[in-house]
Amino acid sequence: MSVATERRLSIEGADQQLLAGVNDSNLTTLARHCDIRVVLRRDEMILSGPQADVDRASPTARRMIRYARLRRPFDAVDVERFLEAPPDGDGASRKSAGARDSGKAEVALAGAGRAIRPKSPGQDKYLAAMRERDIVVGIGPAGTGKTYLAVAAAVEALNRKRIRRIILTRPAVEAGEALGFLPGDIREKVDPYLRPLYDALEDMMPHDRVRRAIEDRVIEVAPLAYMRGRTLSDAFLILDEAQNATTAQMKMFLTRLGLNSKTVITGDKTQIDLPRPEDSGLLEIEEVLRDVVGIDFVYLDDADVVRHRLVKEIIRAYRESER
């Protein structure tokens, strides 16, 4: 039986509101996962509970305090990630514990007044690839930030005037259900398929600026079918849900690339909604383009999931079931 103990960690100089999180969610997450009690009192964080559990919680608590002193934003999902990472004292851990600590890769969003930092080594590699390569293919399950980070990189490139426009596209394929006739004009018909791209944009730019950029065609959000016959120069192109692009559509999209342009392709090979999954263009380019110089394939997995912690468990459960 583990001996009960109390450990007091100094939080002097730390932003206590950032440390605690919204409605104390950061402290609650640490306490729940380690089965201990966590309170902030004056300039101390007090951990109390069985000795073994307090020992397990201490490295994460110290990391939280360090982030709060540096005024680096973090939330309950990050606390869970800290708990899964090796202790900071391990020399190898700095690579695996999350790229946020290194500060090497981040996306600065001037209009939003904040920076988006990778939350895992996989995301760090993905962001680095988007800066170094003209074509990047990001493959991984839901919740790994494939689309979000790609849109962030595109917005940063636009803000820094490295490109003149952003093109966001995805195949208009129904996800496992027939929706039938959709009312409205062509934009109202396709908008439901493109909504995730709008959501990512509006999280990084003020709503009015997004609207003006779309009206001025600085940002274009369109179905993949609309890309045929175009040459897109000085642009950042993102093909989302690429697992649902056919081989012909994928070839068509890749050959739209013009001068001073970048392309990011994102997809999840486990969520192909085509009638014949083997027709997926994403599966084909893995083989056809793997050895082409200047194209990078980045693979993300459940360790890179940044949604609710249960998303990671759901992905693992399905993977085990399929095996």
C-alpha positions in Angstrom: 0.0 0.0 0.0 1.4 3.4 -1.1 2.1 5.9 1.6 0.1 9.2 1.5 2.1 12.3 0.9 1.9 16.0 0.1 4.2 17.8 -2.3 4.4 21.5 -2.7 5.7 23.1 -5.9 6.4 26.8 -6.2 4.4 28.6 -8.9 5.9 32.0 -8.3 5.9 34.0 -11.5 3.4 31.7 -13.2 0.1 32.9 -14.7 -2.3 31.1 -12.3 -5.3 31.5 -14.6 -3.4 29.9 -17.4 -2.1 27.2 -15.1 -5.5 26.3 -13.7 -7.3 26.4 -17.1 -10.9 27.2 -17.9 -13.0 26.2 -14.9 -9.9 24.6 -13.4 -9.9 22.0 -16.2 -6.1 21.6 -16.2 -5.9 20.9 -12.5 -9.0 18.6 -12.7 -7.4 16.6 -15.6 -4.2 16.1 -13.7 -6.0 15.1 -10.5 -8.4 12.7 -12.3 -5.7 10.9 -14.3 -3.3 10.5 -11.4 -6.0 9.9 -8.7 -4.7 12.7 -6.5 -5.8 16.0 -5.1 -4.5 19.2 -6.8 -5.0 22.7 -5.4 -3.4 26.1 -5.9 -2.7 28.0 -2.7 -0.9 31.4 -2.8 2.3 30.7 -4.6 2.2 26.9 -4.5 0.6 24.0 -6.3 -0.1 21.3 -3.7 -0.3 17.6 -4.8 -1.6 15.2 -2.3 -2.4 11.5 -2.4 -0.6 8.1 -2.5 3.2 8.5 -2.9 3.4 6.7 -6.2 0.6 8.7 -7.7 2.1 12.0 -6.6 5.5 10.9 -8.0 3.7 10.2 -11.4 2.0 13.6 -11.4 4.9 15.7 -10.4 6.8 15.9 -13.8 3.5 17.0 -15.6 2.8 19.5 -12.8 6.3 21.0 -13.2 5.8 21.2 -17.0 2.5 23.0 -16.5 4.1 25.5 -14.2 6.9 26.1 -16.7 4.4 26.8 -19.5 2.4 29.1 -17.2 5.6 31.0 -16.4 6.4 31.4 -20.1 2.8 32.4 -20.8 2.5 29.5 -23.3 -1.2 28.5 -23.7 -2.1 24.9 -23.0 -5.3 23.1 -22.1 -6.6 19.9 -20.6 -5.8 17.9 -23.8 -2.2 19.1 -23.5 -2.1 18.0 -19.9 -3.1 14.5 -21.0 -0.3 14.6 -23.5 2.2 15.6 -20.9 1.1 12.7 -18.8 1.8 10.3 -21.6 5.2 11.7 -22.4 8.4 10.6 -20.7 9.7 12.8 -17.8 11.5 16.0 -18.8 14.7 14.7 -17.2 15.1 12.0 -19.8 17.3 13.3 -22.6 15.3 11.5 -25.3 12.1 12.8 -24.0 12.5 16.3 -25.4 12.0 14.8 -28.8 9.0 12.7 -28.0 7.3 14.7 -25.3 5.9 17.2 -27.8 7.4 19.7 -30.1 5.8 22.6 -28.2 8.7 22.6 -25.8 11.2 23.1 -28.5 9.5 26.1 -30.0 11.1 25.3 -33.4 8.0 25.1 -35.4 5.0 27.4 -35.0 2.6 29.3 -37.2 2.2 33.0 -36.3 -1.2 34.4 -37.1 -0.9 38.2 -37.1 -4.6 38.9 -37.4 -5.5 36.5 -34.6 -2.7 37.8 -32.3 -1.5 34.2 -31.5 0.7 31.4 -32.6 -0.3 27.9 -33.4 2.3 25.4 -32.2 2.5 21.6 -32.9 1.4 19.4 -30.1 3.3 16.3 -31.0 6.5 15.2 -32.9 4.3 14.2 -35.8 2.7 17.6 -36.1 6.1 19.2 -35.8 7.4 17.1 -38.7 4.3 18.0 -40.7 4.7 21.7 -40.2 8.4 21.5 -41.1 7.6 19.6 -44.3 5.1 22.3 -45.3 7.8 24.9 -45.0 10.4 23.0 -46.9 8.5 21.2 -49.7 6.3 22.4 -52.5 4.1 19.3 -52.2 3.3 17.6 -48.9 0.9 14.7 -48.3 -0.3 14.4 -44.7 -1.9 11.0 -44.0 -3.5 10.1 -40.7 -6.7 9.5 -38.7 -9.3 12.0 -37.6 -8.2 14.6 -35.0 -4.5 14.7 -35.8 -4.6 18.3 -37.1 -4.0 17.5 -40.8 -6.4 20.1 -42.1 -6.1 22.6 -39.3 -2.3 22.9 -39.5 -2.4 23.1 -43.3 -4.9 26.0 -43.2 -2.8 27.7 -40.5 0.3 27.4 -42.7 -1.7 28.8 -45.7 -3.0 31.8 -43.7 0.5 32.5 -42.4 1.9 32.4 -46.0 -0.8 34.8 -47.1 -0.2 37.2 -44.2 3.5 37.3 -45.0 2.7 37.9 -48.7 4.6 34.7 -49.8 1.5 33.9 -51.8 -1.4 35.9 -53.2 -4.3 33.5 -52.6 -5.4 30.3 -50.9 -7.3 27.6 -52.6 -9.2 25.1 -50.4 -10.9 22.1 -52.0 -12.2 18.7 -51.2 -14.2 16.0 -53.1 -18.0 16.4 -52.7 -18.5 12.8 -51.6 -21.3 11.8 -49.2 -19.9 10.1 -46.1 -21.7 6.8 -46.0 -25.2 8.1 -46.6 -27.2 9.3 -49.6 -28.3 12.9 -48.9 -30.5 13.1 -52.0 -31.5 16.4 -53.6 -30.1 19.5 -51.8 -32.0 22.8 -52.2 -30.5 26.1 -53.2 -28.0 27.4 -55.7 -24.7 25.7 -56.5 -22.9 27.3 -53.5 -25.6 26.3 -51.1 -25.5 22.7 -52.4 -21.7 22.3 -51.9 -21.2 24.3 -48.8 -22.1 21.4 -46.4 -19.2 19.4 -47.9 -16.8 22.4 -47.4 -17.9 23.5 -44.0 -14.8 22.0 -42.1 -12.6 24.2 -44.2 -14.6 27.4 -43.4 -14.5 26.4 -39.7 -10.7 26.2 -39.8 -10.4 29.5 -41.6 -12.7 31.3 -39.1 -10.7 30.0 -36.2 -7.7 31.8 -37.5 -9.0 35.0 -39.1 -11.8 37.4 -38.1 -15.1 36.5 -39.7 -15.4 39.8 -41.6 -11.9 39.3 -43.0 -12.7 35.8 -44.1 -15.9 37.0 -45.8 -14.0 39.8 -47.6 -11.2 37.5 -48.7 -13.7 35.1 -50.2 -15.6 37.9 -51.9 -12.3 39.2 -53.4 -11.3 35.7 -54.3 -8.1 35.9 -52.2 -9.5 32.8 -50.6 -11.4 30.3 -52.6 -13.2 27.3 -51.2 -14.5 25.0 -53.9 -15.3 21.4 -54.8 -12.5 19.5 -56.4 -14.4 19.2 -59.7 -14.0 23.0 -60.1 -10.2 22.7 -60.4 -10.1 21.2 -63.8 -8.5 23.3 -66.5 -6.9 25.8 -64.2 -3.3 26.8 -63.6 -2.8 28.1 -60.0 0.2 30.3 -59.5 1.3 32.3 -56.4 -1.2 30.1 -54.4 -1.3 27.8 -51.4 -3.5 24.8 -52.5 -5.0 22.4 -49.9 -6.8 19.2 -51.0 -8.7 17.9 -48.0 -10.3 14.5 -47.6 -8.1 13.3 -50.4 -8.9 9.6 -49.8 -12.2 10.4 -51.6 -10.6 11.8 -54.7 -10.4 9.3 -57.6 -7.1 8.6 -59.3 -8.2 10.8 -62.2 -9.1 13.6 -59.9 -5.8 13.4 -58.0 -3.8 13.6 -61.1 -5.9 16.5 -62.3 -5.3 18.3 -59.0 -1.6 17.7 -58.8 -1.1 19.1 -62.3 -2.8 22.4 -61.4 0.4 23.6 -59.5 1.8 26.8 -61.0 4.8 28.9 -60.3 5.5 30.0 -56.6 2.8 27.6 -55.3 2.5 25.0 -52.6 0.2 22.0 -52.4 -0.8 20.1 -49.3 -2.9 17.0 -49.6 -4.6 15.5 -46.5 -6.4 12.3 -46.1 -7.3 9.3 -43.9 -7.0 5.9 -45.6 -9.4 4.4 -43.1 -12.3 6.6 -44.1 -12.7 6.1 -47.9 -16.3 6.7 -49.0 -15.9 5.9 -52.7 -18.0 2.9 -54.0 -14.7 1.1 -54.7 -12.1 2.0 -52.1 -9.3 0.8 -54.4 -10.1 3.7 -56.7 -8.8 6.2 -54.1 -6.2 8.6 -55.6 -4.6 8.9 -52.2 -3.7 5.2 -52.2 -2.3 5.5 -55.7 0.0 8.5 -55.1 1.6 6.7 -52.1 3.1 4.2 -54.6 3.5 6.4 -57.7 5.0 9.5 -56.1 6.9 8.1 -53.1 10.3 8.5 -54.7 9.7 11.9 -56.4 12.2 14.5 -55.1 10.4 17.5 -53.6 7.3 15.6 -52.4 7.1 14.7 -48.7 4.8 12.1 -47.2 4.1 12.7 -43.5 2.3 10.0 -41.5 0.4 10.9 -38.3 -1.1 8.4 -35.9 -3.2 8.2 -32.8 -0.3 9.7 -30.8 -0.9 12.9 -32.7 -4.6 13.2 -32.0 -5.5 16.5 -30.4 -9.2 16.2 -30.0 -11.0 14.7 -26.9 -8.9 12.0 -25.3 -11.7 9.4 -26.2 -11.0 10.0 -29.9 -7.6 8.5 -29.5 -9.1 5.5 -27.7 -11.7 5.1 -30.3 -9.1 5.0 -33.1 -7.1 2.5 -31.2 -10.1 0.3 -30.6 -11.1 0.3 -34.3 -7.6 -0.5 -35.3 -7.4 -3.5 -33.0 -10.8 -4.6 -34.2 -9.7 -4.5 -37.8 -6.6 -6.5 -37.0 
